Amino acid sequence: MVKISVIMNTYNRENMIKTAIESVIANTEKDWELLINNDGSTDSTADILKEYAKADNRIKPHNRKTNSGRNLSLVKNEMLAEAKGDYICFIDDDNQYEPAFLGVMSACLDRNPLMDVYYCDSNFWHQAGNEFVCAGRQRSIDFDRTLIKKMNIIDLGEVMCRRKVFDKYKFDEKITYCGEDWILWIQASKDFAFYHYPELLTNYFVHATQTTKDPKHAQTVIELRRRIDAGEFE
């Protein structure tokens, strides 16, 4: 067994994925595995992952032959099926952990057996030309089940969960573009305890190729909110 399974999905992010992987490697907590689902990339992503896996056996790429069609639930569930960790967390291929993230978040779970899901805050970075400028803190909202039915107050990359959360709940594979984590939080919070740890332990990057800039993202969120209001996920 391993203490922490870190799950990453990637698609054609040869220009950013190295910094995401390096941020996991740089963590002070070393008892982890990094499971990376390469969703049919057509750039050099597969070669980059091969080199990292050769250098560090904790890094475990899974190369899909074809793209999932933005079925983020499917590719996350594929890696959850392979995960060996007591604790589960996620990192996007364009974001970064602070070096303390894995250690601090796992220590929270170690110390508090009645808590099942911890989430922290993020430094929020905006692209300005070829550089990124920190725009301050993202999140800093304590957990409220009524509020989370109105908006997703938890970014998946800020979370560490006990394995039993994903033993009971998986990402809904009928949700194919975005919002799969939002729906899982609504479902899982019926049975598991969530806690906000208000420290800046991750870095969230907003950039030109980010999928949240696609109009389909907003359309999907609106449709999911309609379904939530109808009580579909209770």
KEKE-3310 file (N, C-alpha, C; in steps of 0.2 Angstrom, whole numbers, plus 5000, padded with zeros to 4 digits):
npx = (5004:5001:5003:4997:4987:4989:4980:4980:4974:4977:4979:4986:4996:5009:5016:5014:5013:5025:5028:5018:5019:5032:5029:5022:5033:5041:5035:5036:5031:5034:5028:5019:5010:5009:4996:4994:4983:4984:4975:4974:4983:4990:5002:5018:5016:5015:5028:5035:5029:5034:5047:5048:5042:5052:5062:5057:5048:5036:5028:5016:5010:4996:4991:4979:4972:4963:4955:4944:4934:4931:4926:4928:4925:4925:4939:4945:4939:4944:4958:4955:4952:4964:4971:4981:4982:4979:4973:4966:4969:4969:4976:4977:4983:4988:4990:4998:5005:5009:5024:5021:5008:5004:5009:5003:4989:4987:4991:4981:4970:4975:4975:4962:4950:4936:4933:4932:4934:4945:4948:4958:4964:4968:4982:4978:4981:4984:4986:4997:5003:5017:5019:5014:5003:5000:4984:4979:4970:4960:4944:4942:4930:4920:4913:4897:4882:4870:4874:4883:4875:4871:4882:4898:4909:4922:4937:4943:4956:4961:4958:4959:4954:4948:4950:4938:4928:4928:4926:4913:4907:4908:4914:4901:4899:4890:4891:4899:4908:4911:4910:4909:4915:4908:4895:4899:4903:4891:4884:4892:4893:4882:4885:4898:4910:4915:4928:4935:4951:4959:4971:4984:4988:4989:4991:4982:4979:4975:4973:4975:4972:4964:4950:4939:4936:4929:4913:4905:4907:4901:4888:4886:4887:4876:4865:4868:4865:4851:4847:4852:4843:4831:4832:4839:4851:4850)
npy = (4994:5012:5028:5040:5042:5051:5059:5062:5070:5071:5080:5084:5094:5097:5108:5112:5102:5097:5106:5104:5090:5091:5098:5089:5080:5088:5089:5088:5077:5060:5048:5043:5040:5044:5044:5045:5049:5049:5056:5051:5060:5070:5077:5079:5073:5060:5055:5063:5059:5046:5047:5053:5042:5033:5038:5039:5028:5029:5037:5034:5032:5031:5027:5031:5025:5032:5048:5053:5061:5072:5066:5067:5061:5048:5046:5049:5040:5028:5029:5029:5016:5010:5015:5014:5021:5026:5038:5050:5061:5075:5082:5095:5095:5108:5115:5117:5110:5117:5114:5109:5103:5089:5083:5092:5090:5077:5075:5081:5073:5061:5066:5068:5058:5058:5066:5067:5072:5085:5101:5114:5131:5141:5149:5161:5162:5173:5174:5185:5190:5182:5178:5174:5181:5183:5184:5184:5176:5161:5154:5150:5147:5141:5124:5121:5113:5117:5129:5123:5116:5127:5132:5127:5126:5120:5117:5103:5100:5105:5096:5083:5066:5053:5036:5028:5037:5036:5023:5022:5032:5036:5046:5053:5046:5050:5063:5074:5085:5095:5099:5087:5084:5093:5088:5076:5080:5085:5073:5065:5072:5069:5058:5059:5068:5085:5097:5113:5119:5132:5136:5142:5131:5126:5130:5138:5140:5152:5153:5155:5143:5136:5126:5130:5142:5140:5142:5131:5126:5135:5133:5119:5120:5128:5119:5108:5114:5116:5103:5099:5108:5102:5091:5079:5073:5069)
npz = (5000:4998:5005:4999:4984:4970:4957:4940:4925:4908:4893:4878:4884:4883:4886:4899:4908:4914:4925:4933:4937:4942:4954:4962:4964:4971:4984:5002:5008:5005:5002:4991:4976:4958:4947:4931:4918:4902:4890:4876:4869:4856:4855:4862:4875:4879:4878:4887:4899:4899:4901:4914:4921:4920:4927:4940:4949:4956:4948:4937:4921:4911:4895:4885:4870:4862:4862:4876:4873:4881:4892:4907:4919:4916:4913:4926:4934:4929:4934:4947:4949:4949:4959:4974:4986:5003:5005:4994:4981:4969:4954:4942:4925:4922:4934:4950:4965:4981:4990:5003:5002:5001:5013:5023:5021:5022:5035:5042:5040:5046:5059:5062:5063:5061:5051:5033:5021:5016:5011:5004:5001:4986:4978:4965:4949:4935:4917:4909:4896:4892:4905:4922:4934:4951:4957:4970:4983:4980:4984:5001:5008:5019:5022:5016:5014:5008:5001:4992:4983:4975:4970:4965:4977:4979:4972:4963:4963:4976:4985:4997:5000:5010:5006:5006:5003:4989:4987:4989:4981:4964:4950:4940:4925:4915:4914:4905:4901:4911:4928:4935:4947:4956:4956:4963:4975:4981:4981:4990:5001:5008:5016:5021:5030:5027:5027:5028:5026:5028:5021:5010:4998:4986:4968:4956:4939:4927:4910:4892:4885:4893:4898:4904:4898:4887:4879:4881:4893:4902:4898:4902:4916:4919:4915:4923:4936:4934:4935:4947:4955:4953:4960:4956:4960:4973)
capx = (5000:5005:4999:4993:4987:4988:4977:4980:4972:4980:4978:4990:4998:5016:5020:5013:5013:5031:5028:5013:5023:5038:5026:5021:5039:5044:5032:5040:5028:5036:5024:5014:5010:5006:4993:4992:4979:4985:4969:4975:4987:4994:5008:5024:5014:5017:5035:5037:5027:5038:5054:5047:5041:5058:5066:5053:5043:5030:5024:5013:5006:4991:4990:4973:4973:4959:4953:4938:4929:4930:4923:4933:4923:4928:4946:4946:4937:4949:4963:4953:4952:4971:4974:4982:4983:4974:4971:4966:4969:4969:4980:4976:4990:4990:4991:5003:5004:5014:5028:5018:5001:5003:5010:4998:4982:4987:4991:4974:4966:4978:4973:4954:4946:4929:4933:4933:4936:4948:4950:4962:4964:4973:4984:4975:4986:4981:4991:4999:5008:5021:5020:5008:5003:4996:4978:4977:4967:4954:4940:4941:4923:4918:4908:4889:4879:4865:4878:4886:4870:4870:4888:4904:4914:4928:4940:4945:4964:4962:4955:4961:4949:4949:4948:4931:4923:4928:4924:4905:4905:4912:4912:4896:4901:4886:4893:4905:4912:4914:4905:4908:4917:4903:4890:4901:4903:4884:4882:4896:4892:4876:4887:4904:4911:4919:4931:4939:4957:4960:4978:4986:4992:4989:4991:4977:4982:4970:4977:4972:4970:4960:4944:4934:4935:4925:4906:4901:4908:4895:4881:4885:4886:4868:4861:4869:4861:4844:4846:4852:4837:4826:4833:4841:4857:4849)
capy = (5000:5018:5033:5045:5042:5058:5057:5068:5068:5076:5080:5089:5099:5096:5115:5114:5096:5096:5109:5100:5084:5093:5101:5083:5077:5093:5089:5086:5070:5056:5042:5044:5037:5049:5040:5050:5046:5053:5055:5051:5066:5070:5080:5075:5072:5053:5054:5066:5054:5040:5049:5054:5036:5029:5041:5038:5022:5032:5040:5028:5034:5026:5030:5029:5025:5037:5053:5051:5066:5076:5062:5068:5057:5041:5045:5049:5033:5023:5030:5027:5009:5008:5019:5010:5025:5027:5045:5051:5068:5076:5088:5096:5096:5115:5118:5115:5110:5119:5108:5106:5101:5082:5082:5095:5088:5070:5075:5083:5067:5057:5068:5069:5052:5059:5070:5062:5076:5091:5105:5120:5137:5141:5155:5161:5165:5175:5175:5192:5189:5176:5177:5173:5186:5181:5188:5183:5169:5158:5150:5153:5147:5135:5120:5122:5109:5121:5133:5119:5115:5132:5133:5123:5130:5116:5114:5096:5100:5107:5091:5076:5062:5046:5031:5026:5041:5034:5016:5022:5036:5037:5052:5051:5046:5053:5071:5073:5090:5098:5098:5080:5085:5097:5083:5071:5083:5085:5066:5062:5076:5066:5053:5060:5075:5089:5102:5118:5120:5139:5138:5142:5125:5124:5135:5138:5145:5154:5154:5155:5137:5133:5123:5134:5148:5137:5143:5125:5125:5139:5129:5113:5122:5130:5113:5104:5118:5114:5096:5099:5111:5097:5085:5073:5070:5068)
capz = (5000:4998:5009:4995:4977:4966:4951:4935:4918:4904:4885:4874:4888:4884:4888:4906:4912:4918:4931:4937:4939:4947:4960:4966:4966:4976:4990:5007:5009:4999:5002:4986:4969:4954:4942:4925:4913:4896:4886:4869:4867:4850:4855:4865:4882:4881:4878:4893:4904:4899:4904:4921:4924:4920:4932:4946:4949:4959:4943:4933:4916:4908:4889:4881:4863:4859:4867:4879:4871:4887:4898:4913:4924:4914:4914:4933:4937:4927:4938:4954:4949:4949:4965:4980:4992:5009:5004:4986:4979:4961:4952:4935:4922:4921:4940:4954:4972:4985:4993:5009:5001:5003:5020:5028:5020:5025:5042:5044:5040:5051:5066:5063:5060:5060:5045:5027:5015:5017:5005:5006:4997:4981:4974:4959:4944:4928:4912:4907:4891:4893:4912:4926:4939:4956:4958:4976:4986:4978:4988:5007:5009:5023:5019:5017:5009:5005:4996:4987:4978:4971:4966:4967:4981:4980:4966:4964:4965:4982:4990:4999:5003:5012:5000:5007:4999:4982:4987:4989:4975:4958:4946:4935:4918:4910:4914:4900:4899:4917:4934:4938:4954:4959:4958:4967:4982:4983:4983:4995:5008:5012:5020:5023:5033:5024:5031:5024:5029:5025:5020:5003:4997:4979:4963:4950:4933:4922:4904:4886:4883:4899:4895:4907:4894:4882:4881:4883:4900:4906:4896:4906:4922:4919:4914:4930:4941:4933:4937:4955:4958:4952:4965:4953:4963:4980)
cpx = (5004:5000:4994:4993:4985:4986:4977:4978:4975:4979:4981:4992:5006:5020:5019:5014:5019:5031:5023:5016:5028:5035:5024:5028:5042:5041:5036:5037:5030:5033:5018:5015:5006:5003:4991:4989:4980:4979:4969:4978:4990:5000:5013:5022:5017:5024:5038:5035:5032:5045:5053:5046:5047:5062:5063:5048:5037:5026:5022:5008:5002:4989:4984:4974:4969:4957:4946:4932:4926:4926:4928:4931:4926:4935:4948:4944:4942:4955:4961:4953:4959:4974:4975:4982:4977:4970:4971:4965:4970:4973:4979:4983:4992:4991:4997:5002:5010:5018:5025:5011:5000:5004:5005:4991:4982:4987:4984:4970:4968:4975:4966:4950:4939:4928:4935:4936:4939:4949:4953:4960:4969:4975:4981:4979:4983:4987:4991:5004:5011:5022:5013:5008:4998:4990:4975:4973:4960:4951:4939:4934:4922:4913:4901:4886:4873:4868:4880:4881:4868:4876:4894:4909:4921:4931:4943:4952:4965:4960:4960:4956:4951:4947:4941:4926:4922:4926:4916:4903:4910:4910:4906:4898:4896:4887:4899:4909:4915:4908:4905:4910:4911:4897:4892:4901:4896:4882:4885:4895:4885:4879:4894:4905:4916:4922:4935:4945:4960:4967:4980:4991:4993:4989:4987:4978:4976:4974:4972:4969:4965:4953:4938:4932:4930:4917:4903:4902:4902:4889:4880:4884:4878:4864:4862:4865:4854:4843:4847:4846:4831:4827:4836:4847:4856:4848)
cpy = (5006:5023:5037:5043:5049:5056:5063:5065:5073:5075:5086:5095:5099:5103:5116:5108:5095:5099:5106:5094:5086:5095:5095:5081:5081:5093:5086:5079:5066:5050:5043:5040:5043:5045:5046:5047:5051:5051:5056:5057:5065:5073:5076:5073:5064:5052:5057:5062:5048:5041:5050:5047:5032:5032:5040:5033:5024:5035:5035:5031:5028:5030:5027:5030:5031:5042:5051:5056:5070:5073:5062:5063:5050:5041:5045:5042:5028:5023:5028:5020:5006:5011:5014:5014:5024:5033:5046:5059:5069:5082:5089:5097:5103:5118:5115:5115:5114:5113:5105:5103:5094:5081:5085:5092:5081:5070:5077:5077:5062:5059:5068:5063:5053:5064:5066:5066:5083:5095:5112:5126:5137:5148:5155:5165:5167:5176:5182:5191:5182:5174:5176:5178:5183:5186:5187:5176:5167:5154:5153:5153:5140:5131:5121:5118:5113:5126:5129:5116:5121:5134:5129:5127:5126:5114:5108:5096:5103:5102:5085:5072:5055:5041:5029:5030:5038:5027:5017:5026:5036:5043:5049:5052:5049:5061:5071:5079:5094:5097:5092:5080:5088:5092:5078:5074:5083:5078:5064:5066:5073:5061:5054:5067:5079:5095:5107:5120:5126:5141:5138:5136:5123:5131:5134:5143:5146:5156:5153:5149:5133:5132:5127:5141:5146:5139:5137:5124:5129:5135:5123:5115:5124:5123:5108:5108:5116:5107:5095:5102:5106:5091:5079:5070:5069:5060)
cpz = (5000:5002:5004:4987:4974:4959:4946:4929:4914:4896:4882:4878:4889:4886:4895:4911:4916:4925:4936:4941:4944:4954:4965:4968:4972:4983:4996:5009:5003:4998:4997:4979:4964:4948:4937:4920:4907:4891:4879:4866:4860:4850:4859:4872:4883:4882:4885:4899:4905:4902:4912:4924:4925:4925:4939:4946:4952:4954:4938:4928:4913:4901:4886:4874:4859:4864:4869:4876:4877:4892:4904:4918:4922:4916:4922:4936:4935:4931:4945:4955:4950:4956:4971:4986:4997:5008:4996:4985:4971:4960:4944:4932:4921:4928:4944:4962:4975:4989:4999:5008:5004:5010:5025:5027:5023:5032:5045:5045:5045:5058:5067:5060:5058:5053:5039:5021:5017:5011:5007:5001:4991:4979:4967:4954:4937:4923:4910:4902:4891:4900:4916:4932:4944:4958:4965:4978:4982:4983:4995:5009:5013:5020:5021:5012:5005:4999:4991:4982:4974:4967:4969:4971:4982:4974:4968:4966:4972:4988:4991:5003:5006:5006:5000:5004:4992:4981:4986:4983:4970:4954:4941:4928:4912:4910:4911:4899:4906:4922:4937:4945:4958:4961:4963:4975:4985:4985:4990:5002:5011:5017:5023:5025:5029:5028:5027:5028:5025:5024:5012:5001:4990:4974:4957:4945:4928:4916:4898:4883:4888:4896:4898:4903:4888:4884:4883:4890:4904:4904:4901:4913:4923:4919:4921:4935:4940:4936:4945:4958:4958:4956:4962:4957:4971:4981)
residu = (MET:VAL:LYS:ILE:SER:VAL:ILE:MET:ASN:THR:TYR:ASN:ARG:GLU:ASN:MET:ILE:LYS:THR:ALA:ILE:GLU:SER:VAL:ILE:ALA:ASN:THR:GLU:LYS:ASP:TRP:GLU:LEU:LEU:ILE:ASN:ASN:ASP:GLY:SER:THR:ASP:SER:THR:ALA:ASP:ILE:LEU:LYS:GLU:TYR:ALA:LYS:ALA:ASP:ASN:ARG:ILE:LYS:PRO:HIS:ASN:ARG:LYS:THR:ASN:SER:GLY:ARG:ASN:LEU:SER:LEU:VAL:LYS:ASN:GLU:MET:LEU:ALA:GLU:ALA:LYS:GLY:ASP:TYR:ILE:CYS:PHE:ILE:ASP:ASP:ASP:ASN:GLN:TYR:GLU:PRO:ALA:PHE:LEU:GLY:VAL:MET:SER:ALA:CYS:LEU:ASP:ARG:ASN:PRO:LEU:MET:ASP:VAL:TYR:TYR:CYS:ASP:SER:ASN:PHE:TRP:HIS:GLN:ALA:GLY:ASN:GLU:PHE:VAL:CYS:ALA:GLY:ARG:GLN:ARG:SER:ILE:ASP:PHE:ASP:ARG:THR:LEU:ILE:LYS:LYS:MET:ASN:ILE:ILE:ASP:LEU:GLY:GLU:VAL:MET:CYS:ARG:ARG:LYS:VAL:PHE:ASP:LYS:TYR:LYS:PHE:ASP:GLU:LYS:ILE:THR:TYR:CYS:GLY:GLU:ASP:TRP:ILE:LEU:TRP:ILE:GLN:ALA:SER:LYS:ASP:PHE:ALA:PHE:TYR:HIS:TYR:PRO:GLU:LEU:LEU:THR:ASN:TYR:PHE:VAL:HIS:ALA:THR:GLN:THR:THR:LYS:ASP:PRO:LYS:HIS:ALA:GLN:THR:VAL:ILE:GLU:LEU:ARG:ARG:ARG:ILE:ASP:ALA:GLY:GLU:PHE:GLU)
# end
